[in-house]
């Protein structure tokens, strides 16, 4: 390794080297920042890789200062880092384990996916080079980037690490409403005064624009002022607090000084909270509760997202474009052309042929074009997601939600003008387009997805329109489309596809499946075709005019690396970011299904599995995810391609044939090349992904779940564990999509639980930690005294049961297919898991009996209810009420309709009825004959809630319930989650006290502190001269030696101390009761710790990060022969927020006689 250093900018402190690395301790002269620079060259030989990883782990474990590690590691991290060939997972697993254990982060590589290539004709590409950093290094250089340079003659790609001199990603050029401003005292009144004092003219739009403009100008200046004083104010507060602290060491503070400290502390907390909200707003993190993460976590996530979206260069035909100005000009030109005038077409759609197109009724048209109400506008605003990037005016949804009562009159005036048709909505219709990479190594403009950030003031109009059209859209879109429709599940189409694949394979049927890839789907929709489609579906002229004003009068600008280009008007396309766009796309895409069905009716094309789906299955759609099904016939395949090309000319939706895939079944495999040449696309292989699910006709193996395991491992990487709390629910949502469709294999479940346990117990530490409680107990709900972490196996059963409820009670394409395939006319309860059934059917059959046992049937025609085995008459199935009859019945699976088809009952037995059986038979006849069948369908009612409608939550709660109810006081307390969890540990008595440690064969060493013993099972630790002075004062007030106080006097004394020095506030925040309520509660044993003790400092440091510290304090009594242990604790603070004590658990074997004992550690 050759290293060059510019000594003008860097100082070299020390140099260390190993077999595979060279480490420099360097100091940046400009910033006076010390860090480690480690260069590695991993061995290519398999025999040396173990030694290399061991050396890397040993190197990382010793680092305590910010570190960057880079070079040729000669190890990949996953199969995605190789373009082809076999992949050995052994070394990547160990490599990832080292990265995760030592909280390293890999900086994203810009410009390339791979860093190494061989020189063969059919090249193999791998990613072997990378840069890893600690979170401390990244915090110092948040804008750091890694760029791939030209390989030239080398087989490796050089990497350029640019620290950007610690610059921030933040841009102050554009106004942006900060959520942290809402914390400032008087901010609401300030906004109200500015808004209400601005009243210009009678035109609602002029008035609105003037108010927004004036408010933005005022807030920009106000924010600039507070931004400039933030650091100074924080420093001033800390200095004043420090002065009061120093003074309190020599004299008692007066009441007014204590009040000042309290006020200073509240101001400081407000500043820190505002900083956290600022970075939370930039990180755009979901699924985190308050207290789950800290400011540093949000900071790192925001920086990582900015790095991923930053564009350094783009490849084009003429060469590579670099530089922000050049990139912005090139990208703006590209999108001007993309959104420009559509190409003219000679293909037209007969607008008069609407006999096969569902229509919006006149009554529905009147409803969706009625005057707007304040209630529906408010509902639309409050439905908008939080923490979303605002449009060009800088005001996010939270602004409209918080200040709704102030802005409501002006906003409703705009809606009134819009309804009259006189509003110039184009004055609000502006958006900034940001580019989100579709792939990690995006280097072409086509590899970015344009997301339009519209003004929220405009989005309110389209959101209200969305809420209106959603009430009728399900009637005018065919069942083949499942996206963004009320009552539709995203995975219904996946069920149809999965079962179709299975049926084609199982019965060796002929068929072709064409998986379509649309090019720039939203961006190329022709507006004229959308308007034509709306008219053909029966929408009124008023509605069509509204839609025209929404989509045809907008202006957008391209934002490249934080800077906007010039605004321009679009001429086609739907903007991603507009609430209406998904609905409009569905309406447009629905026309291809109509066109195909017309051709099918004329015999031009045929679908597949006509024995399961009426007229055969031809198309499945979920937004732009489209699957075409064809019977094996090349002539009909040509017709299908012609239809697709015609639809492309009509709608503008262009098909990327070269990116699409074809799958063949039966005899169609023999014509694979013919189909491939006809459609100009490649042959696909199973499994393939549809809506994120792996699709295959066979049962999925553990390897098909690997992407879920990889996401778990990535989500729970060490650096995140360091900054997130130990609440595991935040990552339980990752596999739910798969668990909603397939029964999870035992091996996969074991692996996912391993990841969760590791994150929960080890968090940011690479060393193994004690598991304080059994995992099964942790997964119990909070109502039963546990943490409520989701049990994945039980959740899987609940999610699969939802399909059974829909199958029993609803009609639809997938229900019809499933019934025809597995049930025919038989009841749901008669379904079985036979060899060779599909993976989906096998999964729901595993939970069928459990599901049916938790509900009952309301009888209709009786055809879907098993007479003996289903619960329909009474509180349990009849086989349990009359077991003697059920055991000898000849047809145990007979239905209610069959039994009641003759009088008295159509039931036959293997032997005669005598004695008790005859009595039971007579009772059964009397009980059943009073019931009457109807023409309606049988309905299954869910028994775990009053509505009778199934819910995953109710079933999960029932299955996880162990019947034990305990107090939920801990979980209701308004404190950070990690503190709640620690208090729960105390309540469960599982902290590592002497007794618990002795069970684990653990022993420690000693030091000197003092202890006062009272009575029960908890204690308070106090440290430092602060508390010694307070006890000394208390001693003088009591006029006796406080060390000799009895238990009753000590309780009173402790109350005085708590009242004087902040217990009320701390106790109410941490424990939910005040000082007066604390006496006689759990806090009745006191331990005073004078002076600074290193071991205790270690405890304190770990407590503040929510970790469990394994320490023991053996205590000697006066005779020197008795001991107890105090270990893990939660902090107490005084009024200025300074740490003053710990709540701990002590051994419960001591007596009142051991009041005073010097502790020897």
N, C-alpha and C positions, 0 to 999 in steps of 0.2 A: 504494500500500500504506500502510495506517495501522497504526502500531505503538504500543502502550501498554506502559509498564514500571513496575512497582512498585519504586520506588527504596528502599523500606524493606527489601526482601529481596535486591535485585540491584544491583550496580554495573555501569555501562557503561564499558568500557575504551576501545573504539574502534569506529568505524562505517565500513563500506566499502559501496559500492554499485556496481551495474552496470546494464546495460540491463534485466535481468530479475530482479535480486535485490537484497536489502539484507542485509548481514551485521553482526551485533553481537558484539563480544567481551564476554562478561559474566562476572561473578564472583558466585557464590552466597555471600552473607555467612554464612549458617548453617554451611555446610560448607567455606568457603574453597576452592571448586572453580571453576576457570576453564574455560570452554568457549565455543564459537562457536554462535550462533543465526542461521541463514540462512533468510530468507523468500523464496520465489520466486513469480513469476507468469509462467508460460510463455505464449508467444504462441499464439493460436488460428490465425493465418495460417500457411499452409504455407511461405511464403517466408522466414519468420523462425525456423523451428524449428531449422534447421542452426546458425544463430548462437547460439540459446539453448543447445543441447546443447554447443557448443564452449565457451561461457562457463561452463556448469556443470562441464564437465571441467576447464577451467583453474582454476576455483575450488576443486574437490576436490583437485587435484594439489598445491595450495599449503598445504593444511591439515596441521598437525602436532599440533594439540590436539584433544581430543574435540569433535565437531561434530554438530549436529542440523540437518537441512535439511527444510523442510516448506512446503506451500502448494499452489497450483493449477499443476500442471506442464503441463496441457493435452495430455498424451501418455499413452496406455495402455501397459501392459507386455505384453499378450497378448490373444488373441481372447476369453478368458474374462472380460475386463473390459468386455465389451459384450454386451448382451442379444440383439441382432439386427442385421441389415444387413451391408453389406460391411465388410471389415476390411483396412486397409492395414498391412502388416507392416514397412514401411520404417523409420518413426520408432521403433516399439517395439524393433526390433533394435538401433538406435543407442543408445536410452535404456538398455536393459539392458546394453549394452556399457560405458557410462559407469559405471553402478551397480556392475557386476562389477569393472571395472578399478580402482576406487578403494575396494573393500572395504566398500561401504555395505550396510546391512541395512534392509529395510523393516519397520517395526513393524506387526504385524497389526491390521487394522481390525475393531473389535468393533461388531456391531449392524447393519451393512449390507454389501451386496456392491458397490454402486455409490455414487458421490458426486455425480453430475450427471444431470439429466433435463431433457428439453425439455418444453414445455407443450402438445404435440399430443395429440389424442385417443388415438392409438396411440403411446404414449411410447417413446422410445429412452433407455436407461440406459447410462451409462459410468462408469468409475472414472478420474477425472482428478486427484484430490487425494490426497495421501499424505504420510507422514513417513518420511524416511530418516535413519539414524544411523550413526556409526562404531562399531566394536566397543568402543572405549575409552569412548565415551559410554554405551553399553549396559551395560558392566561397572560403571559408577558408578551407574546407575539400572536395576538388573535387573528391577524391578517396573513399569517404565514401560508405560503403555497408551495406546492411541489409540481414542477412542470417537466414534461418529457422533451428532451432535445433530440436532434437528429442523430441516428446511429452511425451514420457514415460507414466506416469499414468494420466497426466492431459488431459482435453479435449481441452486445448489451446496449440498452438505451441509457444515455447519461441522464441523470436527474438533477434538476436545479432547485435547491431549497432557498426560497426568498423569504426572509423574516419580515420584510416590509417595515423594519425599524420600529416594530411595536405599534404601528398605526392602528386606529380603530376602524371598524366597518361603518360606524355611524356617519350619516350624512346630514348636514344641517341646512342643505339648500332648499329642500321642500318642507312645507309645513306638515306636521303630523300630530294629531291630538294624542297626548300621552295619558294613559289610564292613571298613572301615578298622580297626575294633577288633581284628581278627585279627592285625594287625601288631604289637600291643603285646606286649612281653615279659611272660610270665606269664599272659596272658589265658586261654589254654587251660586251664591248671591252676586258675585262679580259677573258671571255669565248671564244671569237673569237681568241685571241692570243694563248690560251692553245690548242684549237682545231686545228688551222692551223699550229702550231709549231710541232705537233706530226705527223710524217709520217714514218711508219715502214713497209718496204717490199712492194711487189706488190699485195699480196693477200688481196682482199677487206675485208674479214672477219677479218683477223689479224689486218688490219689497223683500222677497226671500233672498235674492242674490245680494242685495245691499246688506242685509243682516248677517249673512254668512261671511261676506267679505270683511265687514267691520269687525266681527268677532275673530276671524282668523288673523287679521292684522294686529289686533290688541293682544291675542294670546301669543302670537309670535314674539312680540316685544316683551311681554311678561315672562315668557319661558326663557328668553335669552337672558333676562335679568336674573332669574332664579338659578339658571344653569351656571352663570358666572359666579354666583355666591354659594353654590352648593358645597364645594370643597372648603371654602373659607368658613361657612357656617358650621360644617361638621367639625373642622379643626377647632373652632372657637368653643363649641359645646364640650368637646373632649378636654380642652384646656381648663374650662371652668369647673367641670366635674373633677378633674385631677386636683385643682386647687382646694376644692371642698373636701376631697378625700384626705389630702395632706393635713388640712386643718383639723379634721375629725380625729386624727391620730394623737393630737395633743390636747384637745379640749372638746367639750360637748357642744354640738351644733345647736343653735337656737332653732325654734320652730319655723321662723321665717326662712332660715337657711335650708332646713329640711324640705320646706315647700319649694324652694328654688331648685334644689336637687331633683325633686320629683318632676318639676316642669321641664328641666333640662333633659332628664332621661326620656320623657315622653317625646320631646322634640327630636332627640337623636333616633329613637325608635321609628318615628315617622319618616325621617330621612332615609334610614336603612330600608324601610318597607317600600318607599318610593323607588329606590334603586332596584330592589328585587322585582317589582312590577314592571319596571322599564325593560329588564332583560327577559322577563317572562313574556312580555308582549312581543319581543323580537324573536324569541325561541319558537313560538307557535307550538308549544308542547301540549298534547292532549292526555287525558286519563291520569293526571296527577292531582292529588288532593293537596290542599294547603298543608304545609309541613312535610310533604314528601320529598322536597328538594330544596336546595338553597340557591342563592344568587349565582354562585360560581357554576352550578350545573346549567342554569338557563344561559349563562354567558357562553359556556363552551358549546352548547347546542346551537345557539344563534350563530356563533362563529363558524361552526361546521357547516351549517346550512348555507351561509354566505359563500363559503369556499366552493361548495358543490355547484352553486348557481353562477359563480363568476365565470365569465368567458374570456379566455386569454387569446384564443386564435380560432379561426374557422377555415376549413379547407373548401376551395371552390375550383372550378375548372381552370381558372387563370393562375391559381397558386394559393398561398396561405395569406390570410388577412390578419393583421395584428394591430394593436393600438385601439384605445377606446373610441376615438372619433371615427376612425376608418370602419371599425366594427359596427358602430351605431348607424353610419350612413349605409353600409352594405345591408344590414338587417332591415332597416326601414324601407329601403328600396325593394327588398325581397317581399316584405309583407304588403307593401303598396300594390305590388303586382299580384300577390296571392289574393288579396281582398278587392282587387280591381274588378272592372266590368266582366261579367261572365261571357263565355264564348256563345255565339249564336248557334242554334240547333234547328235542324229541319224536322226533328221528331216532336210530335205534339200528342197530348193526351186528350181524348174526347171528353170534354167537361160535362157533356150531357148524359153520359152513361154513368149513372149512379145507382142502378138497381142493386148492385152487389156491395155498396158502400154504406155502412151505418151512418145515420144522420143525427145531427143535433136538432132537437125539437124546438118549435117556436117558444114554448114556455121556458125551456132551458136558455135559449138566446136572451130572452127578456131578463132572466135571473142574472146571467153573467155580465149584462150591460146595464144593470140597475145603478142608481146613484150610490156613491161610496159612503160608508159610515165610519165614524170615528173609531168604533170598536174593531172593525176589520182591519183598519190601517194600523191601529195599535197592536193588534194580534200579529200582523205581518212583521212589524218592527221587532217585537219581542221573540219571534220565531228565529230571527237571524242569529247565527252562531257568534259566540264571543271570540275575541282575540283573532280577528281576521284583518288582513291588510286593507286599509281604506283606499278609496279612489283618489283622483287628482286633488280634490278639495281637502283631503287629509282628515275628514271626520269619520270615525268608525261607527258600527252599529251601537256600541255602548253609549256614545254621545246622545243619540236619539232616544235610547232607552232611559237614560238618567234624566234627561231634560225634556221628556215627552210633554209634561204638563205646561212647559213654557212655550214650546214650539208648535204645539198642537193646532192652535188657531191658524197660524200661517201655513202649516202643511195642509190642513184640510181645505184652505182656500185654493191651494194649488190643485187638489183633487176635484174641487167643484168646477174650476176652469177647464180641467182636462175632460171632465164628463160633458161639458158644453161644447168641447171641440175647439176651444179658443186658446189653449195653453201652448206656449212655445217650449215644448218639452226638450227640444234639441239643445237648449241652454244648460240643461242638467246632464245630457246624454254624452258624457265624456268618460274615457277609460284609459288606463295605462296598461300596456301589455308587458308582462314579465315572462321570461323564457325559463321553463323548467326542463332540465335534461331528462330524456326518456331512458337513457343508458348512462352508466357510470363514466364512460370514456367518450362522451359526445364531442365530436369535432366537426360536424357538419350541421348546417342550419336545419336540415330536415330531422335531425335527432333531438330537437327541442320542441316542447309543447307550449303553445302560447296561451297564457291565462290572463284574462282581462280583468283588471281591478277597476270596477265601475264606481262612480260616485254613489254612495249609499242613498243619497236623496233621490237618485234615479232608480236604484234597485228597489226602493220601497214600492214604486209603481209596478214594476214587473213582478215583485213578490206578491202583491195584492192580486194581480192578474193571474198569477200561478195558482193561488189559493182558489180562485174562482173556476178556472178551467179544469182543475183537478177533479171537480165534482162531476164532470161530464166526459172526461177523456177516456175513462175505462169503457165507455159504450161505443166509442168510435174507432178503437184500435183493436186489431184482431188478437185472438188468444196466443198467437205465436210470439207476440212481443210481451216481455215480462218486466221491462225496466221502468222505474219511476211511476208505477201505477198503484193506486190505493188497493190494498188487499192482495197484491202480488208479492211473492217472495222471489228474491234475486235468484234462488237456486231451483225454482220450478222448472226452468228450461234445462238446467243441468240434470235434473231427474229424467226428463224426456230423452236427452242425448245419451246419458249413461245407459238407460234401459234399451235404447235403440241399438247402441253398440253391442250390448250383451245379446240381444235377440238376433241380430245379423250373424254374429259369430256362432251362437249356440245352435241355431237351426241352419247354418251354412247357407244363408240367403244371399242373393246377389244385390249389390248396392254400392253406391259411391257417395262419399261424404266430402263436401267441399267447404273448407274453413276459410272464410273470406277475410282479407285484410283491406280495409278502406284507407285511402290516402287522405290525410288531413280532413277527417270526417266533418267536423263542425265548420271548418273554415271554407268549405267549397259549396255549401248549400245555396242553390239559386233562390233568391227571394220571390221571383215570379212564380216558381213552382210551388213554394210554400203557400203563397196566396191562393193559387189555383186549388191546391189540396184542401185548404180551409174552406173554400167555397163549395167544393165537391162534398165535403163532410157536413155541410149545412150551416156553417157559421154565418152570422148576419154581416151586413156591410159595415155596421158600426164596430163590431169586434174586429173585423179585418182591417179597418182603418186604425184602430188602436194598435194592433200588432205592427202595422206598417210604421207607425210613429216610434215604436219601441226599437225596431231593428234597422230601419232604413235612414235614420237621421242622426246616427252616432258618429263621433270622432274619437280616434284612438292615437296614442303615441307609443312608440316602442321604448321600453326602459332597458338599457344595457349597462350593467355594472353600476346601477344606482343613478344613472343620468338619463333623462328623457330626450327623445328626438322630437321632431316637429309633428304636430297633430295633422292627421289626414282623415278624410271621410271614407268609410268602407262602402263597397258596392255589392258585396255578397258575403255569405258566411254567417254563422251564429257564434256569438262571443261566449267562450268558455268562462264562466263566472257570472253569467246572467241566469237567474233562477228559471226563466222561461225556456232557455235553450234546450235542456234535455227533453222537455215536452214537445217542443217544435220538431226536434230531430226525430222523435218517435213518430210523429204525425207524418213527416216526410218519408221515413223508412218504412212505414206501414204500407205505402203504395207499392213497394216491390213485392210484398206478400200478396197484394190484390192482383198485380200483374201476373205473378206466377200461378195463382189460383185460376185466373181466367184462362191461361194457357193450358192448365191441367184439365179444365173443363172441356177444352177443345181437343184434347188428346195429343197436345204438342209435347207435354212432359208428364212424367209419372213420378210419384213419390215412393217411399219405402214403407214396409210393414203395414200394408193396408188392412191386414187382419186385426191389427191393434188400434189403428187410428183411421177414422172415416176418411175415405178418398186417398189415404196414404199421407205420410208425413213428408213435407217438402221444404219447410223453412222453420228455423228457430232464430229469434232475435232478442238480444239484450243490448239496447242502444246500438253501438256500432259493431258489437260482437255478433256476427251473423254466420249461421251454418245452413248450407243448402244440402238437401238429401235428394239423390237421384237413383231411380232404378237403373240397372245396368243396360244401357242402350246408347250407343255413340251418337245416333241421329238425334235423340232427345237431348243428349248432352250439348250438341251444337245449338239446338233451339234454346236451351237454358243460357248458354253464353250470349246468344243474340239478345235475349231478354235483359240480361244484366247490363250489356253494353247500351241498350236502349234506355234503361233506367238511369244509367250514368249520364247520358246526354240530357235527359229530362231534369234530373235533380242536381247534377253537378257532383254527385258522390262517386268519385273515381276509385275503381278497384285496383289495388296493387297485385296483379296476378303473379308477379315474380316473388312476392312475399306470402302469397296464399299457399294453402296445402290441400292435398287430396289424399283420401284414405279409401282403400278398396276392400270389398268383401265378396266372397264367393267367386264366381267366374270373372268378375270384373278385374281381378288380379292379373288375369292373362292379358288384359288390354291396358295395363298400367302405362306403358309408353304412349299409347294413343291418347289417353285422357290427359296425360302430362303435356303432350305437345298441343293438344286442342286448347287447354286452358292456359298454357304457358306458365305453369307453376310446378313446384317440386312435390314429390311424394312424401307424405308425412309418416311418422312412426308413433306408435302408442307406447306409453301414455302421452297425451298432449293436454295442454292446459286450456280450460274453458272457465271463465269467470274466476280464475285463481284455483280451480279444483283440477286435480289430475284425472283425466278421463281414460278409462280402459274397460274392456269387457271382463277382465279377470279381477280377482281379489287383489287389492293393493298390498304390497309387502312393506316391510319397514323402510326400505330404501325410498319408497314413494313419499314417505313422510319426512325425508331428510331436510326439505326446505323449511319445514316447521321447526325442526331441531336447530337448524342454522340460524333462523330468526331469533329463537330463544337465546342462543349463545351470543349473538350479536347484541341483542337488546340488553342482556345481562352481563355485558363486558365489565371488566374490573373498574374502569374509570367511572362508570355510571354507578356501580355499587358503592363507590366511595362517596358519592354525592347525593344518592337517593336514600330515603329511609328504607327500613326493612319490610315495608308493606308489600307483600307478594301479589296482591290483587291487581296491581298495575300491569303485570305481565301475564295474568291469567287469560286476558282477552285475546292473546295472539293466536291460539289454535282454535278458537271457537268456530270459525268458519268451516274448518275441516270437521270438527266434532259435530256440527249440525247436519252433516251429510253421511259420514261413515262412522262405523263403530271403531273406536281406537284400538289398535293392537296392543297387547300387553307389553311388548318390548318397547314400543314408542312411549306408552304411558310411563313406564319405568324411567326412560331417559328424560322425559319432560319433568317428572317429579325430581329427578336428580338435579336438574338445573335450578329448579325452584328452591329446593332445600339448600343448595350451595349458596345461592344468592341470599337467602333469608338468614342463614346462620353465619356465613363467612363474610358477606358483604364486601368490604374493600380489602380484607386481609387475606393474603395467600396461604397463611398457615391454618391448619385445621382447628376449628373451635368446637367446644362442647355443644351438643344439641340438648337444650335445657328441658324440652317437652317433646313427647312423641308426636310425630307428624300427623297422625290420625286425630289427636286431640286438638292440634292447632287448626285443623280444618273444620272443627265444630263451629257453629254460628255464634255470633256475639251474644245473642239472647241466652245461650247456654254456657256463657262464661269463657268463650274462646275468641280467637282472632277473626274467624269468619273467612279464612282463605278458601277459595273455591276448590272443591273436590272435583278434579277433572273427570274421573270415571262416572260419578253420579251426574255431573253436568252433561256428559255425553248421552246418558240414558234419557235425561229430560229433554234435550234438544231433539233427539230422534223421535221421542214420543209426540212431538208437535206435528210431525208428518202423519201419524196415525189419526190424530184428531181431525186434521184437514181431510184425510182420506175417508173418514167415517161420515163427515158432515157436509163436505163441499163438493162442487162440481167444477171440473176444469180439464184441460188437456192432459196434464200428467195423471190426474186421478182416473180419467177414462182409460188411459194406456195401462196403468197399473192393474185396474180391475179386470180389464180384458186379458191381461197377460197371466195374472196369478190367481184371480178370484172367480172370474166369469160372473155368475150370479150368486156365488156363495157369500156368506157374511164375512166381515173382516176377521172375526175370531177364528174362522176356519183356515186362515192362511197359515202356511207352515214354512219352515226353513229347510228346504230339501237340498241335496247335493246338486250343484250346478246353477243355483239361483244367483241373481246379481248381488254384488257387494252391498248395494243400497238396500235391497229387499231383505237380505240376510240381517243387516243391522237393525232395521225396524222390527223384524220378527223376534229378535232377541229380547226386545222390551215390550212385546205385545201383551203378554199376560199380565205383566206388572201394570201397564197402562190401563187395561180393561178393568183391573181390580180396583182402580181408584175412581171409577165413575159408574154411571148406570145409563140405561137406554129409556128414552120416552118412546113408547110404542106407536108406530104408524101402521104400515101394512104388514109388518112382522117379517119381512123377507130378509132383513139384515141382522136379525137377532137370533142367536142360538138359544133354543128353548131351555136346555139344561145348564149350559156353561156360562151364559152371560147374565149380568145383573139387570133384570128388567121388572121383576115382580117381587117387591119387598126390599130388604136391605142386603141380600146376598143372593148369589146364583142358586137356582133350585136344586142343583146337585148337592149342595151343602144342606139345604133344608130337608130334602128327601133322599138321603144317600142309599137307602134300601131299594128304592125304585130305580135310581140312576144306575146302580150297579148291574141291574138285570135288563136295562133298556137295550133294545136291539140297535137303534140308531141314535147314538149319543150326540151326534152333531146336527140333528134335525133343527129346523128353524121354527119360530113361533107360528109363522104363516102355515107351514106344513102341518103342525100339530093341531091347529085350530081350523083346519080345512074340513074336518068331519066332527060329528058329535058322538060321544062326549069329547074325546080327545083322540087324535090320530097317533097313538103311541102303542107300540108292541113290546112285549117282554119275553125273555127267553124261558120263563117258567110262570106258573100260575101265581095268583095273588091270594095270600091267606093271612089271617091273623093281623099283625101289625102292618104288614105291607098293604093289605086291603084297606085298613083304616087310613093309612097314609095316602093311598090312591083316591079314596073318597074325599079326603080333605083337599087334595090337589085339584080335583075336579071342581069342588065348590069355590076354590080360590081363583081359578083361572077362567071359568066359564062366565064370570061377571064382567070380564074384560072384553072390549070390542076393538076390532081392527078398523083402521081408516084407510083412505086412499093416499094419504101423505106418506112421506118417507120416514123411516126410523131415525131418531136423532140421539146421538150420544152426548150426555151431559157430564161435564167434569165435576167431580164430587168434592174438590178441595177449595172451591170458592162459591160464593152465592150466585154469581152470574151463570154458572154452568159452562163457561168458556175456558178452555185450557190455557194455562200460563206456565212457562218454564219455571218461573220463580216459585209458584205454589207447589209444584211437584218437587223441586229441589229442597224447599224448606221442609216438606213432609219426609223425604227420604233421609235428610241429614239430621233430623230431629231425634234426640235421645231421651226426650221427655223431661229433661232437667231445665228448670227456669232459674236464672240467677239475676242479680242486679246488673243493670247496664250503665251504672253511674259513671264508670271509667270512660266508656265510649261516648257518652254525651258531653263530657267535659270539653270546654273550648280551649284546648291546648294542642301543641304539635303531636302528630300521630306517634312519633317515636317515643315521646314521653308517656303517652297512653299505654303503649306496649310495655314500657318499662314498669309502669304501675301495675299492669296486668301480671308481669313476672312476680312482682312482690306479693300480689294477692294470691297467686298460685303457689307461692313458697318454693320457687325453683331456682332462685338466685344461688350463686356459688358460695354458700355459707360453709362453715366448718363441717356441719353434718353432711351437706350435699357433696362437698369436696372429698370428704373421707370415703364416701361411697364410691368415688371415682379414683381412689388411691392417689390423691394429690396432696403434696405437702409443700410448705413454703418456709421463708426465713423471717427475721425479726428486726424491730426498731422501737422507739419509745414514744408513746402518747399517753394521755390520761382519759379515764372513762368514768362516767357517773351512771349507775344502774338504777332503773326504775322498776317497771313491771312488764309489760306485755311483749309483743313480738316485733315491734318496730322501734327504730331509734332515729335520732337526728345527730348528724356530725356537724360540728362547728370548728372552724380553723382560723388561725391568725389572731393578731392583737386586737382587732375590732371586737370580736366576741369576748375576748378576755376582759376588755375594759367594761363591756356591758355586764358581765357577771360580777366584776369587781364593784361596779356601781350598785348592782342588785344586792350584793353582800352588805354594803354600807347601809342601804335602805332597810334591810332586814335586821341589821345590827347583830349579826351572828355569822358564824363560819358557814358559808354556803356549801362547803363540802360535807357538812354534817346535817344538812336539811333532810327531813323525812320525805316520804313520798308525797304526802298531801301538800306540804309546803313547796316542794319542787314543782308540782303541777301549777300552783299559783304563780310561782316565780317564772316559770317558763311562759305563762300567759303574759306577764308583764313585759318580758323581753320581746315576745312576738308582737305585742301591741306597739311597743316603742320603735321597733326597727323593721317594720315592713311585712310582718307576717300576714296581716289581713289581705294585702294585695296579692302576695305570692300564693297564699293558701287558696284564695278564691279562684285564682287563675289555674293553679295546678291541681287542686283537689276538690274544689266546689264547696268548701265550707269555710267560715270565718274563724278568727282566733278563739272567740268565745265558744264556738261549737267544737273547736279542736280538743278542748280539755275533756278527758274521758274517752276520747276516740283513740285511733290507732297510734297517734303521735304522743306517746307518753314515756318513752325511754330516751334519755339524753346521753350523748357522748360528746365531750368537749375536746377539741384537738388544738392545742396551742402551737404557734410557730409554723414554719414551713417544713413539710416533710415530703421528700421527693416521691415516695411511694404514693402518697395521697394526691400529689399533683398529677401523677399518672392517671389515677382514678378519675380526677376531675376532667382532664383532657379527653378521656374516653367517654365519659358521661355526656359531654356536650356534643359529641358526634353520634350519640345513641348506641354506643357499643357496650358490650358486657366485658368487664375486666375480671380476670380470674386472680384474685388476691385473697390472702387470709390474714386476719389479725388475731393471733392467739392471745388471750387475755389471762393474766394471772391475778388471783384474788390476794388478799393480805397474806394468806398462808402460802401462796405461791403454787397452789395445786389444782386450780380450776381454770378452764379456758373457754372462750367463745370466739366466734369469727364475725367480722363485719366486712361485707364485700360490695357488690355492685350497687350503685346509688343513682338517684335523680337529683338535680340541683335545686337549691333554694337561693333566692337573690334578695338583696335589700332594695330600698327604694330607687337607688341609682343604677340598678341592674347588675351590680357587682356580686360575684359569687360569695356566699357566706355560709353555705351548708349543704348537706346531702341528706336525702331520705334513704335509709338503708334497711336491710333485713339482718337481724342478729339471731344467733342460736337461742332456742327457747328453753334451755336446760338450767338457767341461772335462777337464783332466788333473791329476795329483797335484801338478804344479809350481805350481798356483794355490792354494796352501794358504790364504793370507791375502789378503783383498782388501777394501778399503773399498767399500761399495756406495753409489753415488750415485743417488738417485731424483729 
